[in-house]
Amino acid sequence: MLSLSIVMPTLNQRAFIADAVRSVFAQDLPGLELVVADGGSCDGTPSLLAELAEQHPGRLRWVSAPDSGPAAAVNRAVALAEGEVIGWLNSDDCYTLGAAARALTLFQREPALVMVYGAGEHIDVQSRVLGPYPTRPPATPRAAFAEGCFICQPTAFFRRATFLALGGLDESLHAAFDFDLWLRLFAAHPGQVGWVPQVQAQSRLHGDSITARQREGVALEGLQVLHRHLGYAPPHWLLTHVAERCAQHPFGPGRNDLPADLAHFAARAEALLSPADRQLVTQRLAQNRALQLATPDLYADIWPDGWAPRTLEIRLRQSTPPAMGLRISGTHAHPAGGRTQLIANAPDGQTFRVILAHAGPFEWTLPITERLPDARMVYRLTADRIFVPAALDAQSTDTRELAWRLDHLALDLA
């Protein structure tokens, strides 16, 4: 059997690292070693690592010193590792039972393989399964990486010699270093990557993960890596980041000018896009009514052209001084005219109704009972009537369910 080392980069992950270590040694393979590279944690991780090393004498080695980031920590751990095959598990992720044995068996059966990976799934802070990672098998064309990274990083096991021959991880990258490695490895070793069809690892999603903390950096570095290796950067990476930011607003960290932030991000990425794609992104941002109406404290999940779906979610972050009301300006524009009723479910459980008797503009103010600074609230407005453009016009391909148009949002302050 091939010898195996698991490398584990970590920084201030004391809350999760014991579970990660437990999942490593639950693999129950003879000769398995774990090498942990801590970037100088200040949350008690080093003392916990010392305890864990005592529990696994001779099998867990660790170092703790400041480094330049996760890529440097992985490179450092691989340099210290002694196994022929390397597994890379972040300190907030976990292996499934039998993952290492399945990977080594595949290496043994197909000696030409330089890497194997498998299916993965996302878990939350309490280790509850959130859903599958969007994994694709290695027969997938390399160009498909342009659609998104289809390798769940903790499921990957690779030959140490291959990793070193490729130069290890690019330490200039702070988020997309694994993505960069996969693209280099697929290019250098076509047909030499194996697939394990079982769930091999669980990738944890939480507020302190790189994906959560550095969303803009992850997206921008992904574009840079694709441009470097494939010669182009698909605009959907940027537009996906826009959608993710909108889905969080205004509940993300700090109070942000969302349109300005996204315009700045697009400007940083524009050198990586073709002229046509730059124009597409510029138009999408400029014409998005949800962005035009967003404030640091408000966001409405309307369609980009301003239409509200049957149920519209409006997210509100309480201001200072506290707002007393949420003022909604809209237009009743149902093609059939007539009466439309809107029902608002407030975050305090109250329900409010308004009748839009005639087509045209209307204004409605909903009370805000929560006064605590920075309180986060969601109002849901549901219309009793909708229409589908494609059902009214044979030439239309628009199958959306539309209710009314949102024209303006504002907070009425005390």
C-alpha positions in Angstrom: 0.0 0.0 0.0 1.2 3.5 -0.8 2.2 5.7 2.1 -0.2 8.6 2.8 0.3 12.0 4.5 -2.6 14.4 5.1 -1.6 18.1 5.2 -3.8 20.5 7.0 -3.4 24.3 6.8 -5.1 26.2 9.7 -5.4 29.7 11.2 -7.7 30.4 14.1 -9.9 27.4 13.5 -9.9 25.9 17.0 -13.7 25.5 16.9 -13.4 23.0 14.1 -9.9 21.5 14.0 -10.6 18.7 16.5 -13.4 17.3 14.2 -11.1 17.6 11.2 -8.3 15.7 13.0 -10.8 13.1 14.2 -11.9 12.5 10.6 -8.3 12.0 9.5 -7.5 9.3 12.1 -10.9 7.6 11.6 -9.5 6.6 8.3 -7.7 3.9 10.3 -4.8 3.3 7.8 -1.4 2.0 9.0 1.3 4.5 8.6 -1.0 7.5 8.0 0.5 10.7 9.2 -1.0 14.2 9.6 1.0 17.3 9.2 -0.6 20.6 10.4 0.8 24.0 9.4 -0.7 26.7 11.6 -0.2 30.2 10.5 0.3 31.6 14.0 -3.2 31.3 15.5 -4.1 33.4 18.5 -7.3 31.5 19.5 -5.6 28.6 21.4 -5.1 26.4 18.3 -1.4 25.7 19.2 -2.3 24.3 22.7 -5.1 22.2 21.2 -2.7 20.9 18.6 -0.2 19.9 21.3 -3.0 18.0 23.1 -4.0 16.3 19.9 -0.4 15.3 19.1 -0.2 13.6 22.5 -3.3 11.6 21.7 -1.7 10.5 18.4 2.0 10.1 19.2 4.2 9.9 16.2 1.3 10.4 13.8 0.5 14.1 14.2 3.2 16.6 13.6 2.6 20.3 13.6 4.3 23.7 13.3 3.0 27.1 14.1 4.5 30.4 12.7 3.2 33.3 10.7 2.9 32.7 7.0 1.6 34.5 3.9 -1.6 32.6 3.7 -3.1 29.1 3.2 -1.1 28.4 0.0 2.1 28.9 1.9 0.9 26.7 4.7 0.0 23.9 2.4 3.4 24.1 0.6 5.1 24.1 4.0 3.2 21.0 5.2 3.9 19.1 2.0 7.6 19.9 2.3 7.5 18.3 5.8 5.3 15.3 4.8 6.8 11.9 4.1 4.0 10.1 2.3 4.0 9.2 -1.4 0.4 10.4 -1.6 -0.9 13.6 -0.2 -4.4 14.4 1.0 -5.2 18.0 1.6 -7.9 18.7 4.3 -8.6 22.2 5.6 -9.0 22.4 9.3 -12.8 23.2 9.0 -13.5 20.3 6.7 -13.9 16.6 7.3 -13.3 13.3 5.6 -16.0 10.7 5.3 -15.2 7.2 6.5 -13.1 5.2 4.1 -12.2 8.1 1.9 -8.5 7.6 2.1 -8.7 3.9 1.5 -10.9 4.4 -1.5 -8.4 6.9 -3.0 -5.3 4.7 -2.3 -7.1 1.6 -3.8 -7.6 3.6 -7.0 -4.0 4.6 -7.1 -2.9 1.0 -6.6 -5.3 -0.2 -9.3 -4.2 2.5 -11.9 -0.5 3.3 -11.2 -0.5 6.0 -14.0 -2.8 8.2 -12.0 -1.3 11.3 -10.4 -4.5 12.5 -8.7 -7.9 11.2 -7.6 -10.9 13.1 -6.3 -14.5 12.3 -5.6 -17.9 13.7 -4.8 -18.2 16.2 -1.9 -20.9 17.9 0.1 -21.3 21.1 2.0 -22.0 21.2 5.7 -22.8 24.0 8.1 -21.3 25.0 11.5 -23.2 22.2 13.2 -22.1 19.6 10.6 -25.5 19.4 9.1 -25.4 18.5 5.4 -26.5 21.5 3.2 -26.2 19.8 -0.2 -23.8 18.3 -2.7 -20.8 20.2 -4.1 -21.3 20.7 -7.9 -18.7 18.1 -8.8 -18.0 16.7 -12.3 -15.8 13.7 -13.2 -12.2 14.1 -14.6 -13.4 13.1 -18.1 -15.0 16.6 -18.2 -13.1 18.8 -20.7 -10.6 21.2 -19.1 -12.3 24.1 -20.7 -15.4 23.4 -18.5 -13.5 24.9 -15.6 -14.6 28.2 -17.2 -18.1 27.3 -15.9 -16.9 26.9 -12.4 -14.6 24.8 -10.3 -15.9 21.2 -10.3 -13.4 19.7 -7.9 -14.2 19.8 -4.2 -10.8 20.5 -2.8 -10.8 18.3 0.4 -11.8 15.2 -1.8 -8.5 15.4 -3.7 -5.5 13.1 -3.1 -2.4 13.5 -5.3 1.1 12.2 -5.6 3.6 14.3 -3.7 6.1 14.1 -6.6 3.5 15.5 -9.0 2.7 18.4 -6.7 6.4 19.3 -6.3 7.0 19.0 -10.0 4.3 21.5 -10.6 5.9 23.9 -8.2 3.3 23.5 -5.5 0.6 26.1 -4.8 1.0 29.7 -6.2 1.6 31.7 -3.0 0.7 34.9 -4.7 -2.9 33.8 -4.7 -5.0 34.1 -1.5 -8.2 32.3 -2.5 -8.0 30.5 -5.9 -4.8 28.6 -5.3 -6.5 25.2 -5.5 -8.3 26.2 -8.7 -5.0 27.2 -10.2 -3.5 23.9 -9.2 -6.3 21.9 -10.8 -5.9 23.8 -14.1 -2.1 23.2 -14.1 -2.4 19.6 -13.2 -5.1 18.8 -15.8 -3.0 20.5 -18.5 0.2 18.6 -17.5 -1.4 15.2 -17.0 -4.3 14.7 -19.3 -6.1 11.4 -18.7 -4.1 10.8 -15.4 -6.8 11.9 -12.9 -9.0 9.3 -11.3 -12.6 9.5 -10.0 -14.1 8.1 -6.8 -17.9 8.2 -7.2 -18.6 8.3 -3.4 -18.8 11.3 -1.1 -15.2 11.7 0.0 -15.3 14.8 2.1 -17.5 17.5 3.6 -16.6 21.2 3.0 -17.8 23.4 5.7 -19.5 26.7 5.0 -19.4 29.3 7.8 -18.8 33.0 8.3 -15.1 32.8 8.8 -14.3 30.7 5.7 -12.3 32.1 2.8 -15.3 31.8 0.6 -17.5 33.8 3.0 -14.9 36.4 4.0 -13.3 37.1 0.7 -16.1 36.7 -1.9 -14.7 39.5 -4.0 -11.2 38.2 -3.9 -12.4 34.6 -4.7 -14.3 35.9 -7.7 -11.5 38.2 -9.0 -8.8 35.5 -8.5 -11.0 33.0 -10.3 -11.2 35.3 -13.3 -7.4 35.9 -13.2 -6.7 32.2 -13.0 -9.0 31.4 -15.9 -7.5 34.2 -18.0 -4.0 32.9 -17.2 -4.8 29.3 -18.2 -7.6 29.4 -20.7 -6.9 32.8 -22.3 -10.2 34.3 -21.4 -12.4 35.1 -18.4 -16.1 34.4 -18.7 -18.3 37.3 -17.6 -20.7 35.0 -15.7 -18.1 34.7 -12.9 -18.4 38.4 -12.3 -22.2 38.4 -12.7 -22.5 35.5 -10.3 -20.6 37.5 -7.7 -23.0 40.4 -8.3 -25.9 38.1 -7.7 -24.3 36.7 -4.5 -23.7 40.2 -3.1 -27.3 41.2 -3.9 -28.6 38.1 -2.1 -26.7 39.2 1.0 -27.4 42.9 1.0 -27.9 44.7 3.4 -27.1 41.9 5.9 -23.4 41.6 5.1 -20.6 43.0 7.3 -20.7 46.8 7.6 -22.9 49.2 5.7 -22.1 49.2 2.1 -22.9 51.3 -1.0 -23.8 48.2 -3.0 -23.9 49.8 -6.5 -20.6 51.6 -5.9 -18.9 48.5 -4.6 -20.0 46.4 -7.5 -19.0 49.1 -10.0 -15.5 49.1 -8.4 -15.3 45.3 -8.6 -16.3 45.4 -12.3 -13.6 48.0 -12.9 -11.0 45.8 -11.3 -12.0 42.9 -13.5 -12.5 44.7 -16.8 -8.9 44.1 -18.0 -9.6 40.4 -17.9 -12.8 40.6 -20.0 -13.2 41.0 -23.8 -14.5 44.3 -25.0 -17.9 42.7 -25.7 -18.1 41.1 -22.3 -17.1 44.4 -20.6 -19.9 46.1 -22.5 -22.3 43.3 -21.4 -21.3 43.7 -17.7 -21.6 47.5 -17.8 -25.0 47.3 -19.3 -26.3 44.7 -16.8 -25.1 46.8 -13.9 -26.4 50.1 -15.3 -29.9 48.6 -16.1 -30.5 46.7 -12.9 -33.3 48.4 -11.1 -32.7 46.4 -7.9 -29.2 47.9 -7.7 -30.5 51.4 -8.6 -33.0 51.2 -5.7 -30.6 49.7 -3.2 -29.3 51.7 -0.2 -26.9 50.7 2.6 -30.0 49.8 4.6 -32.5 48.4 2.0 -32.7 45.9 -0.8 -35.7 44.5 -2.7 -35.5 41.2 -4.7 -37.2 42.6 -7.8 -36.4 41.5 -11.3 -33.7 43.6 -13.0 -36.3 45.5 -15.0 -38.2 46.6 -11.9 -41.0 44.1 -11.9 -41.9 42.3 -8.6 -42.6 38.6 -8.5 -45.8 37.3 -6.8 -43.9 37.4 -3.5 -41.4 40.1 -3.0 -38.8 40.1 -0.2 -37.6 43.4 1.0 -34.6 43.3 3.4 -34.1 46.2 5.9 -31.4 47.1 8.3 -32.4 49.4 11.0 -30.7 52.8 10.8 -29.6 55.4 13.4 -31.8 57.2 14.3 -34.3 54.4 13.9 -36.7 54.4 11.0 -40.4 54.3 11.9 -41.7 53.2 8.5 -40.8 51.5 5.2 -42.2 53.6 2.3 -42.9 51.7 -0.9 -43.7 53.5 -4.1 -44.8 51.4 -7.0 -47.0 51.1 -10.1 -50.0 48.8 -10.5 -49.4 47.8 -14.2 -51.2 44.5 -14.7 -52.1 44.4 -18.4 -55.7 43.5 -17.5 -56.1 46.4 -15.1 -58.6 45.7 -12.4 -58.1 45.2 -8.7 -54.9 43.8 -7.1 -54.4 43.2 -3.4 -51.0 43.2 -1.7 -50.5 41.4 1.6 -47.4 42.3 3.6 -46.1 40.0 6.3 -44.0 42.1 8.7 -41.1 40.6 10.7 -43.0 41.1 14.0 -45.7 38.8 12.7 -48.2 41.5 11.8 -50.1 41.4 8.5 -51.0 44.4 6.4 -53.1 44.8 3.3 -53.6 47.4 0.6 -56.0 47.3 -2.4 -54.7 48.7 -5.7 -58.1 49.5 -7.2 -56.8 51.1 -10.4 -53.8 50.9 -12.7 -51.2 53.5 -12.0 -48.8 54.7 -9.2 -49.4 54.0 -5.5 -47.6 54.6 -2.2 -47.7 52.4 0.9 -45.9 52.8 4.2 -45.4 49.8 6.5 -44.7 50.4 10.2 -41.3 49.3 11.6 -41.7 48.2 15.2 -38.1 47.0 15.8 -36.0 50.0 17.0 -32.7 48.4 17.9 -29.8 49.8 15.9 -28.6 47.5 13.1 -31.6 45.2 13.6 -32.2 43.1 10.5 -35.7 42.6 9.2 -37.5 41.0 6.2 -40.8 42.1 4.8 -42.6 39.8 2.4 -45.2 41.3 0.0 -47.5 38.9 -1.8 -49.9 39.9 -4.7 -53.1 38.1 -5.3 -52.8 38.4 -9.0 -49.9 37.9 -11.5 -49.5 37.6 -15.2 -47.1 35.8 -17.5 -46.0 37.8 -20.5 -45.6 34.7 -22.7 -49.2 33.7 -22.0 -50.4 37.1 -23.2 -48.2 37.5 -26.3 -47.4 34.6 -28.6 -44.2 36.4 -29.6 -42.9 36.7 -26.1 -40.5 34.1 -24.4 -40.9 35.7 -21.0 -42.3 33.1 -18.7 -41.8 35.1 -15.4 -44.7 35.6 -13.0 -45.0 39.3 -12.7 -47.2 41.3 -10.2 -46.4 45.0 -10.1 -43.5 47.4 -10.5 -41.4 48.8 -7.7 -40.4 52.4 -8.3 -38.8 53.6 -5.1 -38.0 52.5 -1.5 -37.2 54.7 1.5 -37.1 54.7 5.2 -39.2 57.2 7.2 -37.0 58.3 10.1 -38.2 59.2 13.6 
